[in-house]
């Protein structure tokens, strides 16, 4: 292909140039095409004597090189002397897609990335060669080849281009119809009323749901997928008579026939293969989280999975990026917590068994070029746990939900099964824990400070980014916030027959992508006895279409991603702007936080995000800025009304949801809190005027919603840091992890450096003699303190021994802000380093003796260029054909290359 491009450039120079350019172009073209012809007729090398498969020698090297001479369809031939064009040139991952070669050649097999199976048998249709690809996962590009009939003289016909592999589920929307399916385990949720933390129990019950569009009677078969994503049909089927329906999965892991088929099959995952009676030529594959329920060789499984994971070129850069810039807080008290690090709603039962009490998690931000995330877990003392379940998270965007489903399945099958097992050690060699740190925002860190959220709740009461509270009880669609490509709009509608309005719909746009979330108040608030959760009380539209996603109530687009749990929806975009929407019984509580790059650039009802509330009430169109103490009526008439959408073309919502803003005599005029007599306000409001207003218009229901909303907003902003707040002092140096062998009389040296622009007034560590005399005497600890009263204070600690566990150091600045570091003393460091993943060179267990390692396979293919066609039948792999491809270049060919380079140098010099 490179030679072909070289030829085209030379031809262009010869045809388009003049004078010396024509001479140089023609000379270059002459020698390049001479080289191509010489290479085409040069003898091919012998096959590798170590090859154990049946091989047939064919001059595919000459076929490949001669193919650069002819690229048009009319000139393509079926004898291997030319490459063959095909369409389409991109397909979605994890789908058996149809590709067509305009040149109808008689062939017996179609192989993609050296993977062939019975499903890929090609056929002739309307004079063109058609074949279906096997499932492709974790790859960016794939090579396509056809093979002519005849043993042992089959000829390889190579595709002219690489096949691009796009994100999974790219073929959902078909004019002919499509089928979508997902399955999930039913969890029983419960919430601790004292802590608000959720916990769940695994029920072992699974549910399968189908959704079909213009595709009647969807049926899905359970299939096994090999490590190369080859498909093994299993005798389990689910069908739905309706366009939408769910059914119990049952217990296929107890089916003897299923287990018999899986005996000799190297299982990677389980999936459902869905078809429709109406669209018989289309089929789709979706992940099924059942693997960990089956009884099989888990050690052999994880060894094979590790080998395949090493071939995934996205993994090492993702882990390196996380280890460099997103280290875990050494303890839960390390504040402020980064805005990207979320407290998990619940803890898996297998985590609590190893002493974990809580976990924080950063999701993979693929929209910002991050395939990696991190989970940081802590014991009941809030100290970081430097082994599983703390780990790096990998999410391959191209694989969509296949990626995180597989990650969860592998973890469940190994570490969640037996944390102390060798299988878990193999798994954590590829998904290791990340080191802890006491300096979250130091040089090279990717963590971002949590900023205050603007909010709207009740009969909408507004709080700007800078903390200004005012009444914004509008009716219609309003601009809630905006900055650059980011927009947030909200629709407020009347609450019953009252004069109050409540937020019922929100829309978030980033660039060309829009996500709409609507409150569905008709859904019951009653908790489901089976799941312990109330049903989802909102519906989603992504770019005008109901998103097809999994059962977590979320959605994922190119720029926007939404995650949902317990009717709380969090929407993030490609730049880091965050929207949090809580869907209560009658209304939506809306909270938004722009990224730091939007400083002094935001607009809308949430004001200007610059740490100064005095300019938050800027009237759109006039530039007038109202004082923060203006009356509610003036704020509404001038500021709030200027933020309302009056034209449908400016709306972010579908046409049927647009609420036109009335004007003149029909204009909506709300009741304002500062005009209200609060003497009859319920005691539950505590005299807060905004709550009294809600009580007067909506009674107990709105008072309860007000109480829930204000508590939620307070919790969201608990860690928030304003742009001009006094930041806590930082530990520029403070080891988060110290490895101690346990031997006495060691010369242990530790250094702690605390810095702050306001000066450090206090620095102490709880193992020093002035804090704990007994500990210091027992371990010969001395502490040398210097620099108090300056911007940088140093504590130098020397000791002969240390106790395993942890110790803390404390510092405070002249304004009273303080920080605490924690150093965890361990016998063995189980975390990873960024350097270990520079070239994916990390200490791993040895490969399974059952199969050769990927590196051995790559070496063998480099020597022989042998393509093996494998057919999988009832779980047993058998080699059916091997074709010898281009051999190692002969010495004569190198001579031709040298001659070519000399001629080109002469031509260019001329």
C-alpha positions in Angstrom: 0.0 0.0 0.0 2.9 2.4 0.8 4.5 1.6 -2.5 1.2 2.2 -4.3 0.9 5.6 -2.7 4.5 6.3 -3.7 3.7 5.4 -7.3 0.6 7.7 -7.2 2.7 10.6 -6.0 5.3 10.0 -8.7 2.6 9.8 -11.4 1.1 13.1 -10.1 4.6 14.7 -10.2 5.2 13.5 -13.8 1.7 14.6 -15.0 1.3 17.9 -13.2 4.8 19.2 -13.0 7.0 21.0 -15.6 10.7 21.1 -16.5 12.8 19.5 -13.9 9.7 18.3 -11.9 8.6 16.2 -14.9 12.1 14.7 -15.3 12.4 13.9 -11.6 8.8 12.5 -11.5 9.2 10.3 -14.6 12.6 9.0 -13.3 11.1 8.2 -9.9 8.1 6.5 -11.4 10.3 4.4 -13.7 12.4 3.1 -10.9 9.6 2.5 -8.4 7.5 0.5 -10.9 10.7 -1.4 -12.0 11.2 -2.3 -8.4 7.5 -3.4 -8.1 7.9 -5.6 -11.1 11.2 -7.2 -10.0 9.7 -7.9 -6.5 6.7 -9.5 -8.2 8.7 -12.0 -10.1 11.3 -12.7 -7.4 11.1 -16.3 -5.9 9.2 -16.8 -2.7 10.8 -18.3 0.4 10.1 -21.7 1.8 7.5 -22.3 4.5 8.4 -22.6 8.2 9.3 -26.2 9.0 7.8 -25.8 12.4 4.3 -25.3 11.0 2.0 -28.1 12.0 -1.0 -27.1 9.9 -1.6 -28.1 6.3 -0.1 -25.3 4.1 -0.3 -24.5 0.5 2.5 -22.3 -1.1 1.2 -19.4 -3.2 3.0 -16.3 -4.4 1.0 -13.9 -2.3 4.0 -11.6 -2.0 4.0 -11.0 -5.7 0.2 -10.7 -5.6 0.5 -8.0 -2.9 3.1 -6.0 -4.7 1.6 -6.3 -8.1 -1.7 -5.1 -6.7 -0.2 -1.6 -6.5 -0.4 -1.5 -10.3 -4.2 -1.8 -10.6 -6.7 -0.3 -8.2 -9.9 0.2 -10.2 -12.7 -2.3 -9.8 -12.7 -3.0 -13.5 -9.0 -4.1 -13.2 -9.5 -6.2 -10.1 -8.9 -9.9 -10.7 -9.7 -13.1 -8.7 -6.3 -14.7 -9.1 -4.6 -13.0 -6.2 -2.7 -10.6 -8.5 -4.8 -7.6 -7.3 -6.4 -6.4 -4.1 -10.1 -6.2 -4.0 -12.2 -3.2 -3.0 -15.2 -3.6 -0.7 -17.9 -1.6 1.0 -18.8 -0.4 3.6 -15.3 0.3 4.9 -16.4 0.6 8.5 -18.5 -1.7 10.7 -19.6 -1.6 14.4 -17.8 -3.7 16.9 -19.5 -6.8 18.3 -21.8 -7.2 15.3 -21.8 -9.6 12.4 -21.9 -7.1 9.6 -22.3 -7.6 5.9 -19.6 -6.4 3.6 -19.7 -6.6 -0.2 -16.9 -6.9 -2.8 -18.1 -5.4 -6.1 -15.9 -7.9 -8.0 -17.7 -11.2 -7.8 -15.0 -13.8 -7.2 -15.6 -17.5 -6.5 -14.4 -18.0 -3.0 -15.0 -20.4 -0.1 -14.1 -18.3 2.9 -14.0 -14.7 4.1 -11.6 -13.9 7.0 -11.2 -10.8 9.1 -8.1 -10.3 11.2 -7.3 -14.0 10.5 -10.6 -15.1 12.1 -12.9 -17.2 10.1 -15.9 -19.3 11.0 -18.9 -21.0 9.4 -21.0 -17.9 9.6 -18.6 -16.1 7.3 -19.2 -18.3 4.2 -19.3 -15.9 1.2 -21.9 -16.0 -1.6 -22.5 -14.3 -4.9 -25.4 -11.8 -5.0 -26.2 -9.6 -8.1 -22.7 -10.3 -9.4 -21.0 -9.2 -6.2 -19.2 -11.3 -3.5 -20.9 -10.9 -0.1 -19.8 -12.2 3.3 -20.5 -11.5 6.9 -17.8 -10.6 9.3 -17.1 -12.5 12.6 -17.6 -10.5 15.8 -14.7 -8.0 16.3 -13.8 -6.6 19.6 -11.0 -4.4 21.1 -9.6 -3.6 17.7 -9.4 -0.4 15.7 -8.6 -1.8 12.2 -9.0 -5.2 10.7 -7.6 -6.9 7.6 -10.0 -8.6 5.2 -9.2 -11.6 3.0 -11.1 -13.9 0.7 -9.9 -17.4 -0.1 -10.5 -19.3 -3.4 -11.6 -23.0 -3.4 -9.1 -25.8 -3.9 -7.0 -27.7 -1.5 -4.1 -27.3 -1.2 -3.8 -24.5 -3.7 -6.2 -22.0 -2.2 -5.3 -18.4 -3.0 -5.6 -15.4 -0.7 -7.4 -12.3 -2.2 -6.6 -9.4 0.1 -8.9 -6.5 0.7 -7.6 -3.2 -0.7 -8.1 -1.3 2.6 -8.2 -1.9 6.3 -11.7 -2.3 7.7 -12.4 0.3 10.3 -14.1 -0.9 13.5 -16.5 1.6 14.9 -18.2 1.8 18.3 -20.5 -1.2 19.2 -24.2 -0.9 18.5 -23.6 1.4 15.5 -26.2 -0.7 13.6 -29.1 -0.3 16.0 -31.1 2.1 13.8 -32.0 0.3 10.6 -34.9 1.4 8.3 -35.9 -2.3 8.1 -36.1 -2.6 11.9 -33.9 -3.7 14.8 -33.9 -5.6 18.0 -32.3 -4.6 21.3 -31.9 -6.7 24.4 -30.3 -6.4 27.8 -30.2 -8.7 30.8 -29.4 -7.9 34.5 -29.3 -9.5 37.9 -32.0 -8.4 40.3 -30.5 -6.8 43.3 -32.4 -6.2 46.6 -31.5 -2.6 47.8 -31.9 -1.2 51.3 -30.9 2.2 52.7 -29.4 3.0 56.1 -31.6 5.9 57.4 -28.8 7.1 59.7 -26.0 7.3 57.0 -28.1 7.5 53.8 -25.9 4.8 52.3 -27.3 2.1 50.1 -26.5 -1.6 50.3 -27.7 -4.5 48.2 -28.0 -8.3 48.3 -27.5 -10.5 45.3 -30.6 -12.5 44.6 -29.2 -14.8 41.9 -32.2 -14.0 39.7 -31.8 -12.6 36.3 -34.1 -10.9 33.9 -34.0 -10.6 30.1 -35.7 -7.7 28.3 -36.3 -7.2 24.6 -37.1 -4.1 22.7 -38.0 -4.2 19.0 -38.7 -1.6 16.4 -40.5 -2.8 13.2 -39.3 -6.3 14.0 -42.0 -8.6 15.2 -41.5 -11.6 17.5 -37.9 -10.9 18.6 -36.0 -14.0 19.7 -32.6 -14.2 21.4 -30.4 -17.2 21.8 -27.8 -17.6 24.5 -24.3 -18.0 23.0 -20.8 -18.4 24.3 -18.0 -16.2 23.0 -14.4 -17.4 22.8 -11.4 -15.3 23.6 -11.4 -14.3 19.9 -15.2 -13.6 20.0 -16.1 -16.7 18.0 -19.7 -17.8 18.6 -20.9 -21.0 20.2 -24.7 -21.5 20.0 -26.2 -22.8 23.3 -29.6 -24.5 23.6 -31.3 -21.7 25.5 -33.7 -19.2 23.8 -35.9 -16.3 24.9 -38.7 -14.9 22.8 -41.1 -12.0 23.2 -44.5 -11.7 21.5 -44.6 -8.0 22.1 -42.4 -5.1 20.9 -41.3 -4.7 24.5 -41.1 -7.3 27.2 -39.1 -8.9 30.0 -38.9 -12.5 31.3 -36.9 -14.5 33.9 -33.7 -16.0 32.6 -33.8 -19.1 34.7 -30.6 -21.0 35.6 -28.7 -22.0 32.4 -25.6 -22.8 34.4 -27.4 -25.8 35.8 -28.4 -27.1 32.3 -26.4 -30.3 31.6 -26.5 -29.8 27.8 -25.2 -26.3 28.1 -22.3 -27.4 30.4 -21.5 -30.3 28.1 -21.1 -27.9 25.1 -18.9 -25.6 27.1 -16.5 -28.3 28.3 -13.9 -27.8 25.5 -14.7 -24.1 24.8 -12.4 -21.4 26.0 -15.1 -19.1 27.2 -14.6 -15.3 27.3 -18.1 -14.2 28.0 -21.8 -15.0 27.4 -24.1 -13.1 25.2 -27.5 -13.1 23.5 -27.8 -13.4 19.7 -31.0 -11.6 18.7 -32.9 -12.0 15.4 -36.4 -11.0 14.2 -38.9 -12.9 12.1 -39.5 -9.7 10.2 -35.8 -8.9 9.6 -34.2 -12.4 9.3 -30.9 -11.2 7.7 -30.0 -8.9 10.7 -28.7 -10.2 14.0 -27.4 -8.4 17.0 -25.3 -9.4 20.0 -25.6 -8.1 23.6 -23.7 -9.0 26.8 -25.2 -11.2 29.4 -23.7 -11.1 33.0 -24.0 -14.8 33.8 -20.4 -16.0 33.4 -19.5 -15.9 37.1 -22.4 -18.3 37.9 -20.9 -21.1 35.8 -18.5 -23.8 37.2 -15.4 -23.9 35.1 -11.6 -23.6 35.3 -11.3 -20.0 36.5 -7.5 -20.0 36.6 -7.3 -21.2 33.0 -9.9 -18.6 32.0 -8.1 -15.6 33.6 -4.7 -16.7 32.1 -6.2 -16.7 28.7 -8.0 -13.4 29.4 -4.7 -11.8 30.6 -3.0 -12.8 27.4 -5.8 -11.2 25.3 -5.8 -8.1 27.5 -2.1 -7.6 26.7 -3.0 -7.4 23.0 -5.4 -4.5 23.7 -3.4 -1.4 22.8 -5.6 0.9 24.8 -5.0 -0.7 28.2 -1.5 0.3 29.0 -1.8 4.0 28.1 -5.0 4.2 30.2 -3.4 2.7 33.3 -0.3 4.8 32.9 -2.4 8.0 32.6 -4.3 7.1 35.8 -1.2 6.2 37.8 0.4 9.5 36.8 -2.4 11.9 37.4 -5.2 10.4 39.4 -3.8 8.8 42.5 -6.2 7.9 45.4 -6.6 10.1 48.5 -4.7 8.4 51.3 -7.7 8.8 53.6 -11.3 9.9 53.4 -10.6 13.1 55.4 -8.3 14.4 52.7 -10.2 17.5 51.6 -11.4 19.0 49.3 -12.3 15.8 47.4 -11.8 16.1 43.6 -14.9 16.9 41.6 -14.4 13.8 39.4 -14.2 11.5 42.4 -17.7 10.3 43.4 -18.8 8.4 46.5 -20.3 5.1 45.4 -23.9 4.6 46.2 -23.3 1.2 47.6 -20.7 -1.4 48.4 -20.5 -4.9 46.8 -21.0 -7.6 49.4 -17.7 -9.2 48.3 -15.8 -6.0 49.2 -17.1 -5.8 52.7 -15.8 -9.4 53.3 -12.2 -8.1 52.8 -12.7 -5.2 55.3 -13.8 -2.4 52.9 -16.3 0.1 54.3 -16.6 2.7 51.5 -15.3 3.4 48.0 -14.8 6.4 45.8 -14.8 6.1 42.1 -13.7 8.1 39.1 -15.3 6.9 35.9 -13.4 6.7 32.6 -13.8 10.0 30.8 -13.6 8.8 27.2 -15.0 12.1 26.0 -11.8 13.7 27.3 -9.5 11.1 25.9 -9.4 9.0 29.1 -10.1 5.2 28.8 -9.1 4.8 32.4 -10.8 5.4 35.7 -10.0 4.5 39.3 -11.7 3.0 42.3 -10.4 3.9 45.7 -11.6 1.9 48.7 -11.3 2.5 52.4 -11.6 0.6 55.7 -13.8 1.5 58.6 -11.2 4.0 59.8 -11.2 5.8 56.5 -7.7 4.6 55.5 -6.9 3.6 51.9 -6.9 -0.1 51.1 -3.9 -0.7 48.8 -5.2 -3.9 47.3 -8.3 -5.2 45.7 -11.1 -4.0 45.5 -9.1 -0.7 45.0 -8.1 -0.9 41.3 -7.8 0.9 38.0 -10.9 0.9 35.8 -10.7 0.4 32.1 -13.5 1.3 29.7 -13.0 0.9 26.0 -15.3 3.4 24.3 -15.5 1.5 21.0 -16.8 -1.5 22.9 -19.6 0.5 24.5 -21.3 -1.4 27.4 -19.5 -4.6 26.3 -16.4 -3.1 27.9 -17.7 -2.4 31.4 -19.9 -5.5 31.4 -16.8 -7.7 30.7 -14.7 -5.8 33.2 -17.4 -6.5 35.9 -17.7 -10.1 34.8 -13.9 -10.8 35.0 -13.8 -9.2 38.4 -16.8 -11.2 39.7 -15.3 -14.4 38.3 -11.9 -14.0 40.0 -11.5 -11.6 42.9 -15.1 -11.4 44.0 -15.2 -15.2 43.9 -12.0 -15.7 46.0 -9.9 -12.6 46.8 -7.0 -14.8 48.0 -7.0 -17.0 44.9 -4.3 -17.1 42.2 -7.0 -16.1 39.7 -7.4 -12.8 41.6 -3.6 -12.3 41.4 -3.7 -12.7 37.7 -6.6 -10.2 37.4 -5.0 -7.6 39.6 -1.8 -7.8 37.5 -3.8 -6.2 34.8 -6.2 -4.0 36.9 -3.9 -3.1 39.8 -4.6 -0.6 42.7 -3.3 2.9 42.2 -0.9 4.4 44.8 -2.3 6.8 47.5 -1.3 10.4 47.8 -1.5 13.2 50.3 -1.2 15.9 47.7 -4.2 15.7 45.4 -3.6 18.9 43.4 0.2 18.9 43.0 2.2 19.1 39.8 1.0 16.7 37.1 -2.3 15.9 38.9 -5.5 15.6 36.8 -7.8 16.1 39.7 -9.9 19.3 39.8 -11.2 21.2 42.7 -14.9 20.8 43.4 -16.7 24.1 42.7 -20.1 25.3 44.0 -23.2 24.1 42.2 -26.0 26.5 41.2 -29.4 25.1 42.0 -33.1 25.4 41.5 -35.9 23.7 43.6 -39.4 24.1 44.8 -41.5 26.9 43.3 -38.4 27.5 41.6 -36.0 29.1 44.1 -32.6 29.8 42.5 -29.1 29.8 43.9 -26.4 31.2 41.6 -23.0 29.7 41.2 -21.7 32.4 43.5 -24.2 31.7 46.2 -26.9 34.4 45.5 -30.4 33.2 46.4 -33.5 34.7 44.7 -37.0 33.8 43.5 -37.1 32.7 39.9 -40.6 31.2 39.8 -41.1 31.4 36.1 -43.4 29.5 33.7 -42.1 28.2 30.4 -38.6 27.4 29.2 -35.6 29.3 30.8 -31.9 29.3 30.1 -30.5 27.9 33.3 -26.8 28.0 32.5 -24.5 28.2 29.5 -20.8 28.5 28.6 -19.2 28.0 25.2 -20.7 24.8 23.7 -22.6 23.9 26.9 -26.2 24.8 27.5 -28.7 23.9 30.2 -32.4 24.7 29.8 -35.3 24.0 32.2 -39.1 24.0 31.8 -41.3 25.0 34.7 -45.0 24.3 34.7 -47.8 25.2 37.0 -48.3 23.0 40.0 -51.9 21.9 39.8 -54.3 24.9 40.1 -52.0 26.9 42.2 -50.0 30.0 41.2 -46.8 28.1 41.8 -44.5 26.6 39.2 -42.2 23.6 39.4 -39.4 22.3 37.2 -40.5 19.2 35.3 -38.1 18.9 32.3 -34.4 19.7 31.7 -32.3 19.7 28.6 -28.5 19.6 28.3 -26.7 20.4 25.1 -23.1 20.1 24.3 -22.2 21.0 20.7 -24.6 19.2 18.4 -25.8 16.7 21.0 -28.8 17.2 23.2 -30.1 15.1 26.1 -33.6 15.7 27.4 -34.9 14.3 30.8 -38.6 14.6 31.7 -40.3 13.9 35.0 -42.8 11.1 34.8 -45.1 11.9 37.7 -47.5 9.1 36.9 -44.9 6.5 38.0 -45.5 5.2 41.5 -43.2 6.2 44.4 -43.8 2.8 46.0 -40.7 0.7 46.5 -40.4 -2.5 44.5 -40.4 -5.4 46.9 -38.0 -7.3 44.7 -35.4 -4.6 44.1 -35.9 -2.3 47.1 -36.0 0.7 44.8 -38.7 3.0 43.5 -39.3 2.7 39.7 -37.5 5.2 37.4 -39.5 8.4 37.4 -38.0 10.0 34.3 -37.7 9.4 30.5 -34.7 10.3 28.4 -34.3 11.5 24.8 -30.9 11.7 23.2 -31.0 13.8 20.0 -34.7 13.3 19.9 -34.6 9.5 20.2 -35.1 7.4 23.3 -31.6 6.1 24.0 -31.1 2.3 24.0 -28.9 1.6 27.0 -28.8 -0.7 29.9 -31.0 -0.9 32.9 -29.3 1.7 35.0 -31.5 4.6 33.8 -28.6 6.3 31.9 -27.5 7.1 28.4 -24.3 7.6 26.5 -23.6 9.8 23.4 -20.6 11.2 21.7 -20.2 14.1 24.1 -22.8 13.6 26.8 -23.0 10.7 29.3 -25.7 10.2 31.9 -25.7 7.8 34.9 -28.7 7.2 37.0 -29.5 5.6 40.4 -32.5 5.9 42.7 -34.0 8.6 40.5 -30.9 10.8 40.6 -29.5 11.5 37.1 -25.9 12.9 36.7 -25.0 14.3 33.2 -21.4 15.1 32.3 -20.1 16.4 29.0 -16.8 16.3 27.1 -15.4 19.4 28.9 -16.3 18.4 32.5 -19.5 20.4 33.1 -21.8 18.6 35.5 -25.6 18.6 35.8 -27.4 16.7 38.6 -31.1 16.2 38.5 -33.1 14.6 41.3 -36.6 13.5 40.3 -38.9 13.8 43.3 -42.6 13.0 43.5 -43.8 16.2 41.8 -40.8 18.1 40.7 -37.1 18.1 39.7 -34.3 19.5 41.8 -31.7 20.9 39.4 -28.1 21.5 40.2 -25.3 22.5 37.8 -21.6 23.1 38.0 -19.5 24.4 35.1 -15.9 23.5 34.5 -13.1 25.9 35.7 -12.6 27.0 32.1 -16.0 28.7 32.3 -14.7 31.2 35.0 -16.3 34.6 34.3 -18.0 33.3 31.1 -21.3 31.7 32.2 -24.8 33.2 31.6 -28.4 32.3 32.4 -30.4 32.1 35.6 -27.4 30.6 37.5 -25.4 33.9 37.0 -21.8 34.6 36.1 -19.4 32.0 37.6 -16.6 34.3 38.9 -16.8 34.2 42.7 -18.6 37.6 42.8 -22.4 37.5 43.3 -22.8 41.2 42.6 -23.0 40.7 38.8 -25.1 37.6 38.8 -28.4 39.4 38.0 -27.3 40.8 34.6 -30.3 41.5 32.4 -30.0 39.7 29.0 -30.1 42.2 26.1 -29.7 45.4 28.1 -26.6 44.7 30.2 -28.2 46.2 33.3 -27.0 44.5 36.5 -29.6 44.4 39.3 -28.4 44.6 43.0 -28.7 41.4 44.9 -31.1 43.0 47.3 -33.6 44.0 44.7 -37.2 43.0 45.3 -38.4 39.6 44.0 -40.9 41.4 41.7 -38.1 43.5 40.1 -35.8 40.5 39.7 -38.6 38.5 38.1 -39.7 41.3 35.7 -36.3 42.3 34.5 -33.8 39.5 35.0 -35.8 36.3 35.0 -38.0 37.2 32.1 -34.9 38.1 30.0 -33.7 34.5 30.4 -36.9 32.9 29.1 -37.2 31.3 25.6 -39.8 33.0 23.5 -39.2 31.3 20.1 -39.4 27.6 19.4 -36.3 27.8 17.2 -34.2 28.7 20.4 -35.6 25.8 22.4 -33.6 22.7 23.3 -36.8 20.6 23.7 -38.9 18.7 21.1 -41.6 20.8 19.6 -44.3 19.0 21.6 -42.7 20.0 24.9 -42.0 23.6 24.1 -44.0 26.0 26.4 -44.5 29.4 24.8 -44.0 32.3 27.2 -47.1 34.5 27.3 -47.0 38.3 27.4 -49.3 41.2 28.0 -52.5 40.6 29.9 -51.9 36.8 29.6 -48.4 36.9 31.1 -47.8 34.7 34.1 -47.2 36.6 37.3 -46.2 34.5 40.3 -46.5 35.2 44.0 -43.3 36.2 45.7 -41.9 35.2 49.1 -41.1 38.8 50.2 -44.8 39.7 49.7 -46.1 36.8 51.9 -47.4 36.9 55.4 -45.3 34.2 57.1 -47.3 34.2 60.4 -49.2 31.1 59.3 -46.1 29.3 58.0 -45.8 25.7 59.1 -43.3 24.9 61.8 -41.5 22.5 59.5 -40.3 25.5 57.4 -38.5 27.1 60.4 -39.5 30.6 59.2 -37.6 30.3 55.9 -39.6 32.6 53.5 -39.0 30.4 50.4 -40.3 27.3 52.3 -43.3 29.3 53.5 -44.1 30.3 49.9 -44.0 26.6 48.9 -46.3 25.8 51.8 -48.8 28.4 50.8 -49.0 27.1 47.2 -48.5 23.4 47.5 -49.1 22.4 51.1 -47.3 19.6 52.8 -46.1 18.0 49.5 -44.0 21.0 48.5 -42.8 21.5 52.1 -41.5 18.0 52.1 -39.9 18.5 48.7 -38.3 21.7 49.9 -36.7 19.9 52.9 -35.4 17.1 50.8 -34.0 19.5 48.2 -32.2 21.8 50.5 -30.5 18.9 52.3 -29.4 17.4 48.9 -28.0 20.8 47.8 -26.1 21.2 51.0 -24.6 17.7 50.7 -23.6 18.4 47.0 -21.8 21.6 48.0 -20.2 20.2 51.2 -16.7 20.0 49.7 -17.1 22.9 47.3 -14.4 25.5 47.1 -15.1 29.0 45.7 -12.6 30.7 43.5 -11.5 33.1 46.3 -11.9 30.8 49.3 -8.9 30.3 51.6 -7.6 26.9 50.4 -6.3 24.4 52.9 -2.5 24.1 53.3 -1.0 21.4 51.1 1.5 18.6 51.9 3.9 19.0 49.0 5.8 16.0 50.4 4.2 13.3 52.5 4.5 9.7 51.6 1.2 8.0 51.2 2.7 4.5 51.3 5.9 3.4 53.1 7.2 -0.1 52.6 8.9 -1.5 55.8 10.5 -4.9 55.8 9.9 -5.4 59.5 13.5 -5.6 60.5 14.7 -3.6 63.5 17.5 -1.1 63.6 16.9 0.3 60.2 17.8 3.9 59.3 14.3 5.0 58.3 14.1 8.6 57.1 10.8 10.3 56.2 10.2 13.9 55.1 7.0 16.0 55.3 6.7 19.4 53.7 3.7 21.6 54.3 3.1 24.8 52.3 0.6 27.6 52.3 0.8 31.3 51.0 -0.6 32.4 54.4 2.3 30.7 56.3 2.4 27.4 58.2 1.9 27.9 62.0 1.6 24.3 63.0 3.2 21.0 61.8 3.2 17.8 63.9 3.1 14.0 63.4 1.5 11.6 65.8 4.6 9.4 66.1 6.8 12.2 67.2 8.1 12.4 70.8 6.0 15.6 71.6 2.8 13.8 70.6 3.3 10.1 71.5 6.3 9.6 73.8 5.7 5.8 74.2 5.7 5.2 70.5 8.8 7.4 69.9 10.7 5.7 72.7 9.8 2.2 71.4 10.9 2.9 67.9 13.7 5.5 68.4 11.7 8.2 66.6 13.2 11.7 66.3 11.5 14.6 64.6 13.3 17.8 63.4 10.9 20.7 62.7 12.0 23.8 60.7 10.4 26.7 58.8 7.4 27.4 61.1 5.9 30.8 60.3 7.1 30.7 56.7 5.3 29.5 53.6 7.0 26.1 53.8 7.6 24.1 56.9 9.6 20.8 57.0 9.3 17.8 59.4 12.3 15.4 59.1 11.6 12.1 60.8 14.2 9.4 61.7 13.3 6.0 63.2 14.8 2.6 63.8 11.5 0.8 63.2 7.8 1.4 62.6 4.5 -0.4 63.3 2.4 -1.6 60.4 -0.7 0.4 60.0 -0.8 4.1 59.5 0.2 7.4 61.2 -0.9 11.0 60.4 0.6 14.4 60.3 -1.2 17.7 60.9 -0.6 21.2 59.6 -2.4 24.6 59.9 -2.0 28.0 58.3 -2.2 31.4 59.9 -5.9 31.7 59.0 -6.9 28.5 60.7 -7.3 26.3 57.6 -5.7 22.8 58.2 -4.9 19.5 56.5 -4.0 16.0 57.6 -1.8 13.5 55.8 -1.8 9.7 56.4 1.2 7.5 55.7 0.3 3.8 55.4 3.1 1.5 56.5 3.0 -1.9 54.7 5.2 -4.9 54.2 4.6 -5.1 50.5 3.6 -2.4 48.0 0.7 -3.9 46.0 0.0 -0.8 43.9 1.3 0.0 40.4 3.5 2.7 39.0 3.2 4.7 35.8 6.7 3.6 34.8 5.6 -0.1 34.9 3.2 0.6 32.0 5.4 2.8 29.8 5.6 0.0 27.2 3.1 -2.4 28.9 6.1 -4.0 30.6 4.7 -5.0 34.0 5.4 -8.1 36.1 2.7 -10.6 35.3 2.2 -14.3 36.0 3.4 -16.7 33.4 1.1 -17.6 30.5 -1.0 -20.7 30.7 0.7 -23.9 29.4 -2.5 -24.7 27.6 -1.7 -22.3 24.8 1.2 -20.4 23.4 1.5 -16.7 24.4 0.6 -13.9 22.1 4.2 -12.9 21.8 5.1 -16.5 20.6 2.2 -16.3 18.1 3.3 -12.9 16.8 6.9 -14.2 16.4 5.7 -17.2 14.4 3.5 -15.1 12.2 6.4 -12.7 11.5 8.5 -15.6 10.3 6.0 -17.4 8.2 3.1 -15.0 7.6 0.8 -18.0 7.9 -2.9 -17.4 8.1 -4.9 -20.1 9.9 -8.6 -20.5 9.2 -10.4 -22.0 12.1 -14.0 -23.3 12.3 -15.7 -23.7 15.7 -18.3 -26.4 15.8 -20.0 -27.3 19.1 -17.2 -25.8 21.1 -14.3 -27.8 19.4 -11.8 -25.9 17.3 -10.3 -27.6 14.3 -7.9 -26.2 11.8 -9.4 -26.5 8.3 -7.0 -24.6 6.1 -3.8 -22.6 6.3 -2.5 -20.4 3.5 1.2 -19.3 3.3 1.3 -15.6 2.9 4.2 -13.3 1.9 7.5 -14.8 3.2 10.6 -13.1 4.6 12.1 -10.9 1.8 15.0 -12.6 0.0 18.5 -11.0 -0.2 17.9 -10.4 -3.9 14.9 -8.2 -3.0 17.1 -6.2 -0.6 19.5 -5.6 -3.5 16.6 -4.3 -5.6 15.6 -2.0 -2.7 19.2 -0.6 -2.5 19.1 0.0 -6.3 15.8 1.8 -5.9 17.0 4.1 -3.2 20.2 5.0 -5.2 18.1 5.8 -8.2 15.6 7.9 -6.2 18.5 9.9 -4.6 19.9 10.5 -8.1 16.6 11.5 -9.5 15.9 14.0 -6.6 19.4 15.5 -6.9 18.9 15.9 -10.6 
